[in-house]
Amino acid sequence: MAKLNYNLVKITHAAGTSAQLPKPGRPEIAFVGRSNVGKSSIMNKLFNRKSLVKVSSKPGKTTTINFFAVEGVDFVDLPGYGFARVGGHDQDRWNELMGGYFEGGRNIRLVVALVDIRHDMMDLDEEMVDYLLKLELPFCVAFTKADKLSKSRAAQQAQALARQFTLPSNVPVVVTSATSGIGMNELKTTIEQALRG
């Protein structure tokens, strides 16, 4: 597969329940992470846009699964986790939506699991990684906000986090920053390798 032209992105679908998800078929690259991990910023940087993927003023405000098409591939923005624990009804809907997506027989080529590089492993991130391993879904871990640390400190922290998560050797790890652009070419390479599969 040739390199994708990320500038050709367009939003195609939003689903608030699993029943509203588009039928599976096209290859999908999914992005998941805590509500304040910088997921929207990383996706906007990937697409070379400033505000295509909405950056919520309040963490956890995004409550739909949003699909963005790039040359026959769907990039999927999943609702952030963490703040979804605010209430029973909201939590039930979030669980139904996420379970319906990940366990719905979709053509998921890669899940990009986003983790804030500034913090030690958090329980919710560990739960997500364990869930992806259990479902045997292909995924990579992208550490975000690397511009907040020195280059050497970011490298040390990425290694420490990879050990904390006990990631299998075949899981790619990418250090990124939406602000400085660190790691974005490496992330694109990881995505395109997964699409070639």
TORZA-101013 format. One record per residue (C-alpha): x negated, y, z; residue number from 0. Coordinates in Angstrom, 3 decimals. Example, Ala and Ser with C-alpha at 12.3 -4.5 7.8 and 13.67 -1.06 7.14 Angstrom:
<x: -12.300&y: -4.500&z: 7.800&n: 0>
<x: -13.670&y: -1.060&z: 7.140&n: 1>
END
This chain:
<x: 0.000&y: 0.000&z: 0.000&n: 0>
<x: -1.312&y: 3.449&z: -0.941&n: 1>
<x: -1.630&y: 6.193&z: 1.654&n: 2>
<x: 1.696&y: 7.722&z: 2.643&n: 3>
<x: 2.417&y: 11.351&z: 1.821&n: 4>
<x: 3.701&y: 12.411&z: 5.245&n: 5>
<x: 4.692&y: 15.825&z: 3.868&n: 6>
<x: 7.615&y: 14.171&z: 2.061&n: 7>
<x: 9.387&y: 13.396&z: 5.345&n: 8>
<x: 13.127&y: 13.941&z: 5.781&n: 9>
<x: 15.487&y: 13.115&z: 8.628&n: 10>
<x: 18.037&y: 10.517&z: 7.562&n: 11>
<x: 19.954&y: 9.176&z: 10.556&n: 12>
<x: 20.707&y: 9.583&z: 14.271&n: 13>
<x: 22.233&y: 6.837&z: 16.422&n: 14>
<x: 23.659&y: 7.272&z: 19.918&n: 15>
<x: 24.680&y: 3.616&z: 20.314&n: 16>
<x: 23.322&y: 0.396&z: 18.840&n: 17>
<x: 26.451&y: 0.097&z: 16.666&n: 18>
<x: 25.455&y: 3.343&z: 14.947&n: 19>
<x: 22.004&y: 2.086&z: 13.934&n: 20>
<x: 21.458&y: 1.784&z: 10.178&n: 21>
<x: 21.252&y: -1.747&z: 8.815&n: 22>
<x: 17.753&y: -3.217&z: 9.146&n: 23>
<x: 15.656&y: -3.739&z: 6.039&n: 24>
<x: 13.167&y: -0.974&z: 5.379&n: 25>
<x: 9.832&y: -1.164&z: 7.224&n: 26>
<x: 9.918&y: 0.823&z: 10.449&n: 27>
<x: 7.276&y: 2.542&z: 12.582&n: 28>
<x: 8.733&y: 3.275&z: 16.026&n: 29>
<x: 7.483&y: 5.809&z: 18.573&n: 30>
<x: 8.212&y: 5.299&z: 22.260&n: 31>
<x: 6.974&y: 6.842&z: 25.496&n: 32>
<x: 7.814&y: 8.690&z: 28.675&n: 33>
<x: 10.029&y: 11.734&z: 28.312&n: 34>
<x: 7.161&y: 14.207&z: 28.808&n: 35>
<x: 4.398&y: 12.364&z: 26.924&n: 36>
<x: 4.366&y: 14.668&z: 23.882&n: 37>
<x: 6.032&y: 12.261&z: 21.435&n: 38>
<x: 7.791&y: 14.953&z: 19.397&n: 39>
<x: 4.561&y: 16.959&z: 19.145&n: 40>
<x: 2.590&y: 13.944&z: 17.903&n: 41>
<x: 5.251&y: 13.127&z: 15.292&n: 42>
<x: 5.392&y: 16.738&z: 14.114&n: 43>
<x: 1.589&y: 16.740&z: 13.784&n: 44>
<x: 1.767&y: 13.505&z: 11.793&n: 45>
<x: 4.328&y: 15.043&z: 9.425&n: 46>
<x: 2.476&y: 18.375&z: 9.260&n: 47>
<x: 5.588&y: 20.173&z: 10.490&n: 48>
<x: 6.158&y: 22.486&z: 13.439&n: 49>
<x: 9.651&y: 21.563&z: 14.535&n: 50>
<x: 11.107&y: 18.763&z: 12.386&n: 51>
<x: 11.130&y: 16.439&z: 15.384&n: 52>
<x: 12.847&y: 18.438&z: 18.115&n: 53>
<x: 10.770&y: 19.170&z: 21.205&n: 54>
<x: 13.251&y: 19.210&z: 24.097&n: 55>
<x: 13.142&y: 22.098&z: 26.551&n: 56>
<x: 14.139&y: 19.604&z: 29.246&n: 57>
<x: 12.397&y: 16.197&z: 29.414&n: 58>
<x: 14.763&y: 13.346&z: 28.657&n: 59>
<x: 17.209&y: 15.529&z: 26.712&n: 60>
<x: 16.847&y: 13.511&z: 23.497&n: 61>
<x: 19.506&y: 10.805&z: 23.723&n: 62>
<x: 19.647&y: 9.458&z: 20.176&n: 63>
<x: 17.398&y: 7.273&z: 18.041&n: 64>
<x: 16.365&y: 9.455&z: 15.107&n: 65>
<x: 15.161&y: 8.118&z: 11.755&n: 66>
<x: 12.764&y: 9.974&z: 9.452&n: 67>
<x: 12.053&y: 8.625&z: 5.952&n: 68>
<x: 8.636&y: 8.843&z: 4.303&n: 69>
<x: 8.291&y: 7.110&z: 0.920&n: 70>
<x: 10.398&y: 4.036&z: 1.735&n: 71>
<x: 9.230&y: 3.760&z: 5.347&n: 72>
<x: 11.350&y: 4.785&z: 8.348&n: 73>
<x: 9.636&y: 6.537&z: 11.260&n: 74>
<x: 11.809&y: 6.079&z: 14.332&n: 75>
<x: 11.867&y: 8.505&z: 17.254&n: 76>
<x: 13.144&y: 6.641&z: 20.326&n: 77>
<x: 14.539&y: 8.441&z: 23.402&n: 78>
<x: 11.977&y: 9.031&z: 26.131&n: 79>
<x: 12.094&y: 6.886&z: 29.224&n: 80>
<x: 11.633&y: 7.949&z: 32.840&n: 81>
<x: 14.214&y: 10.703&z: 33.058&n: 82>
<x: 16.811&y: 8.240&z: 31.730&n: 83>
<x: 17.135&y: 6.945&z: 35.284&n: 84>
<x: 19.217&y: 9.915&z: 36.346&n: 85>
<x: 22.586&y: 8.189&z: 36.433&n: 86>
<x: 24.303&y: 4.841&z: 36.045&n: 87>
<x: 26.300&y: 5.584&z: 32.899&n: 88>
<x: 23.400&y: 7.288&z: 31.137&n: 89>
<x: 21.030&y: 4.487&z: 32.142&n: 90>
<x: 23.431&y: 1.795&z: 30.861&n: 91>
<x: 23.786&y: 3.601&z: 27.519&n: 92>
<x: 20.009&y: 4.035&z: 27.245&n: 93>
<x: 19.434&y: 0.329&z: 27.967&n: 94>
<x: 22.060&y: -0.688&z: 25.414&n: 95>
<x: 20.587&y: 1.612&z: 22.774&n: 96>
<x: 16.969&y: 0.548&z: 23.296&n: 97>
<x: 17.800&y: -3.144&z: 23.595&n: 98>
<x: 19.952&y: -2.940&z: 20.477&n: 99>
<x: 17.059&y: -1.392&z: 18.583&n: 100>
<x: 14.187&y: -3.606&z: 19.717&n: 101>
<x: 16.157&y: -6.858&z: 19.777&n: 102>
<x: 18.276&y: -6.270&z: 16.676&n: 103>
<x: 16.148&y: -8.125&z: 14.128&n: 104>
<x: 14.766&y: -4.965&z: 12.585&n: 105>
<x: 11.768&y: -4.777&z: 10.253&n: 106>
<x: 9.487&y: -3.196&z: 12.877&n: 107>
<x: 5.946&y: -3.118&z: 11.509&n: 108>
<x: 4.449&y: -1.184&z: 14.422&n: 109>
<x: 5.507&y: 0.368&z: 17.713&n: 110>
<x: 3.372&y: 3.342&z: 18.721&n: 111>
<x: 3.463&y: 3.320&z: 22.534&n: 112>
<x: 2.492&y: 6.792&z: 23.733&n: 113>
<x: 0.767&y: 7.203&z: 27.108&n: 114>
<x: -0.496&y: 10.439&z: 28.721&n: 115>
<x: -4.277&y: 10.016&z: 28.987&n: 116>
<x: -4.516&y: 12.279&z: 32.044&n: 117>
<x: -2.855&y: 9.828&z: 34.437&n: 118>
<x: -3.563&y: 6.315&z: 35.643&n: 119>
<x: -1.192&y: 3.599&z: 34.447&n: 120>
<x: 2.424&y: 4.278&z: 35.443&n: 121>
<x: 4.951&y: 1.546&z: 36.189&n: 122>
<x: 7.309&y: 2.589&z: 33.367&n: 123>
<x: 4.498&y: 2.491&z: 30.805&n: 124>
<x: 3.406&y: -0.918&z: 32.039&n: 125>
<x: 7.010&y: -2.163&z: 31.796&n: 126>
<x: 7.228&y: -0.959&z: 28.181&n: 127>
<x: 3.943&y: -2.639&z: 27.208&n: 128>
<x: 5.049&y: -5.879&z: 28.903&n: 129>
<x: 8.399&y: -5.665&z: 27.070&n: 130>
<x: 6.674&y: -5.254&z: 23.684&n: 131>
<x: 4.378&y: -8.212&z: 24.459&n: 132>
<x: 7.349&y: -10.334&z: 25.527&n: 133>
<x: 9.175&y: -9.576&z: 22.264&n: 134>
<x: 5.934&y: -10.224&z: 20.339&n: 135>
<x: 6.280&y: -6.923&z: 18.502&n: 136>
<x: 3.194&y: -5.432&z: 16.841&n: 137>
<x: 2.167&y: -2.288&z: 18.688&n: 138>
<x: -0.654&y: 0.123&z: 19.331&n: 139>
<x: -1.246&y: 2.407&z: 22.295&n: 140>
<x: -1.788&y: 6.082&z: 21.504&n: 141>
<x: -3.144&y: 8.103&z: 24.400&n: 142>
<x: -1.834&y: 11.678&z: 24.148&n: 143>
<x: -3.033&y: 15.107&z: 25.340&n: 144>
<x: -6.733&y: 14.262&z: 24.942&n: 145>
<x: -7.490&y: 17.954&z: 24.411&n: 146>
<x: -6.832&y: 18.450&z: 28.140&n: 147>
<x: -9.997&y: 16.440&z: 28.957&n: 148>
<x: -13.598&y: 16.612&z: 27.775&n: 149>
<x: -14.495&y: 14.211&z: 24.969&n: 150>
<x: -16.550&y: 11.954&z: 27.272&n: 151>
<x: -13.888&y: 12.018&z: 30.015&n: 152>
<x: -11.162&y: 11.147&z: 27.492&n: 153>
<x: -13.214&y: 8.167&z: 26.224&n: 154>
<x: -13.784&y: 6.940&z: 29.800&n: 155>
<x: -10.118&y: 7.334&z: 30.706&n: 156>
<x: -8.970&y: 5.515&z: 27.545&n: 157>
<x: -11.200&y: 2.551&z: 28.426&n: 158>
<x: -9.972&y: 2.547&z: 32.032&n: 159>
<x: -6.324&y: 2.636&z: 30.967&n: 160>
<x: -6.814&y: -0.148&z: 28.417&n: 161>
<x: -8.213&y: -2.297&z: 31.253&n: 162>
<x: -5.336&y: -1.361&z: 33.573&n: 163>
<x: -2.807&y: -2.435&z: 30.934&n: 164>
<x: -4.825&y: -5.632&z: 30.241&n: 165>
<x: -4.157&y: -5.126&z: 26.533&n: 166>
<x: -4.863&y: -8.038&z: 24.168&n: 167>
<x: -7.909&y: -7.468&z: 21.962&n: 168>
<x: -5.733&y: -7.219&z: 18.831&n: 169>
<x: -3.812&y: -4.172&z: 20.139&n: 170>
<x: -5.316&y: -0.981&z: 18.643&n: 171>
<x: -5.966&y: 1.956&z: 20.982&n: 172>
<x: -6.081&y: 5.511&z: 19.615&n: 173>
<x: -6.967&y: 8.691&z: 21.515&n: 174>
<x: -4.886&y: 11.605&z: 20.179&n: 175>
<x: -3.990&y: 15.245&z: 20.625&n: 176>
<x: -1.184&y: 17.052&z: 18.847&n: 177>
<x: -2.859&y: 20.362&z: 19.725&n: 178>
<x: -6.342&y: 19.719&z: 18.316&n: 179>
<x: -5.513&y: 16.937&z: 15.839&n: 180>
<x: -7.875&y: 14.464&z: 17.529&n: 181>
<x: -7.150&y: 10.904&z: 16.407&n: 182>
<x: -4.420&y: 11.738&z: 13.898&n: 183>
<x: -6.321&y: 10.270&z: 10.928&n: 184>
<x: -7.045&y: 7.155&z: 12.979&n: 185>
<x: -3.351&y: 6.879&z: 13.890&n: 186>
<x: -2.392&y: 7.172&z: 10.209&n: 187>
<x: -4.908&y: 4.422&z: 9.341&n: 188>
<x: -3.445&y: 2.169&z: 12.066&n: 189>
<x: 0.090&y: 2.775&z: 10.741&n: 190>
<x: -0.895&y: 2.080&z: 7.124&n: 191>
<x: -2.759&y: -1.116&z: 8.083&n: 192>
<x: 0.374&y: -2.314&z: 9.892&n: 193>
<x: 2.491&y: -1.560&z: 6.816&n: 194>
<x: 0.115&y: -3.569&z: 4.639&n: 195>
<x: 0.486&y: -6.283&z: 7.275&n: 196>
END
